[in-house]
Amino acid sequence: MAVFLSLQGGMAVGKTTAARWLAAHEPRVRVLEEDITLPAAEVRRRGLDKHCFRDYIEIQRLFIRHEIARWNAAQAFPWVVTDLGPGETEFYTLHYPASIGQDWPVAEALAGELAALRRCRAAHTLFLDASAAVLRARKEADTTRDRGFFDHTVTCLLPAKRAWFAAQPGTEFLPTDTLTAEQLCEAVHHWVLRCMAGTPT
């Protein structure tokens, strides 16, 4: 059975950069980059609106099933590193409504799906942390990706995300404000090696 490690953090913090570095330099791990192509396409095809409770439940059901399928497909590998992954899907499912001022009974409506998703939790999580100012600077320096959801994420979701992951077992935080991209990748690699050796703190 695979051991899953998760990279978490705010948008533009460097998760994908670190994941791609690991894929190129650490052959002992299988890296799963963030990939929402299939569920996002189905949301568009069905014209679902995440600001409508009934549609939101259908949207998150699609994303949860997608994450579980990716988890199952990666079981053949001994070590797997995910860019975000099931933990992110669980957090977003439960907390996005509050970030837009809604008090929807999401946990009840998706109780079965969330229970299945929680069986896919990572053994260890590294939360790459950075200030809002640094995240914004990194976002503006990277013109290769569309981050139209950036402001809402940093302002309305990131504080709750920090607190939620801090309460999850097996989570470590890595401050990244002063790290170069190379230093960040090296620090993430060091954490992965510690996890593989059974010595994360």
N, C-alpha and C positions, 0 to 999 in steps of 0.2 A: 504494500500500500504506500502511495506517495506521501511525502511530507511536504506540506505547502507552506511557503513563506510569502508574506504580502508586503508590498511597498505602498504606503499610504501618504497622504498629505494634500495640501492645497493645489489648485490648478497652477501650473507653470513652476512648481517647486523643483522639478527635475526627475520625477519618477520614470518617465519614458526614457530619458537620457541614460539613467542608471540601468534600467532594464535592458536596453539595447547594448550597453557596454557589457553587461553580464553575459548576454547571448553571444557576444563576440569573443569574450575572454575566459569564461568559466564553463568548460564543456561538461562538467558534472551536473549541471542544473538545466532543466527545461524552463524556458522563460515564456510566459504568456503575456503578451502585450495587451493593453486595453483594446477590445474589439467589440463594438456594439452594432456592427453593420447589419446583421440579420434582424435583431429586434427593432432597430430604428427604422429599417425599411418596412417592416410589417406595421409599425405604428403609422407611418406615412400612408401606406396602402389602405389602411382601414380608416384613416382620417381621425385618429384618436386625439383628444385634447387633454393634456395633463392638468388643466385647470378645472376639469369636471370630475367629480368624485368617481362616478361609474367608469369613465374612460381611464382615469388614473389607475384604478385597480387592474384593469385589463392591461395597461401599459406595463405596470410593475410585474404582473404575472408573466408577461413575455420576457422581461429582463431576468427575472428569477430563474425561469426555465432555461434560459440561455446560459446563465452562470453555472447551473447544476450540470448541464450537458458538457460544458468546457471542463469542469472539475472531473467528471467521470471519464472523459476522453484522455485526461492527463495522468490517469492512475498507473499507466504503464511505466512511468518515469519515477525514479527513487526520490528526486528532489525537484520541486517545482517552485518557481518564483513568479508571482502574479503582480502585474501593474494594476493596482486596485483589486478587483476580484469580488468574491462573495460578500466580504465584510462591507465593502463600499455599497453594494447593492442593498444589503440589509439596512445600513445607516440611511441611505437616501430614501428608501421606501418608507421608513418610519418618520423621517424628519423633514422631508421636502414640504409636505402640506403646511406645517407650522411656519415655514419660512415664507409662505405666501398668505399667511393669515387665516389658514383653514384648520379646523379641528375635526378632521375626518376619522372615523373608526377603522383605520387601515389595518391595525394589528388583528382586529377581529375578522375583517373581510378576507385577509390573506393568512389566516392562522396556519393552515396546512402547508401552504407554500413557504412561509417563513420558517416553519419547523424543519422542513426539508433543506432549506438553504443553510440553516444553522449547523446542520451536520457537515457542511462544507467549509466550516471556519478554518482559517489558517492556524497552524501550530504556533507561529511567531509572526509578529507584525512590526515593521519599522516605519514609524511615522516621520516623514521628512518635514520638518517644521521651518517656517520662515515668516517674517513679518509681512504685513500687507504691502508695505512700500517695496520690499524686495520682490515679492511675487509680481507686483505690477511692473516693475522694471524688467524682470525676466520675460514677462508676457509681451511687453512692447518691443523687446529685443528679438523676439522670435516671430517672424512674419510668415512662417511656413504653416502655422496652424490657426484654425478659426476658433477663437475663444469668446464667442459672443455672450456666453453665460458667465463670464468671469466676474463681473461686478456683483451679481447676485450671489454667486458662490462664496466669494471672499467676505462679503458683508453679512450675509444672512445664514450661511451654512457652515463656514469654516470654524467659527467659535464652538458651535454645537458638535461638530465633528471631532475637534480636539478633545473635548470633554468626554464624548462617547467612547472614543478609542482608548483614552487614558483609563477608562473603567474596565476595558476588556483585558482578560488575562493574556500574558505573552506579548504585550506591546511595549516597545521601546521608542523613545523620541530622539531624533538626531537634529540638533539645530544646524541650519544650513546657511544662515545669512552671510557668513564670512567665507564660505567655501567656494572655490572655483569648481567648474564642472568636473575637472579631473579629480580634485580632492573628494567631491561628492561621490563619484563612482568608486573610488578607492575605499571610502568609508563604508559604502553599501556592500562592497565585496568582502570587506573585513567582517561585517556583521553576518553575511551569509556563511562565511567560513566558520565563525563562532557557532552559528546554529548547527552546522553540519558536524561540528566537533562536540556538540552537546553542551556548550558553555555560554549561551546568551544570558544576559543579566535581567 
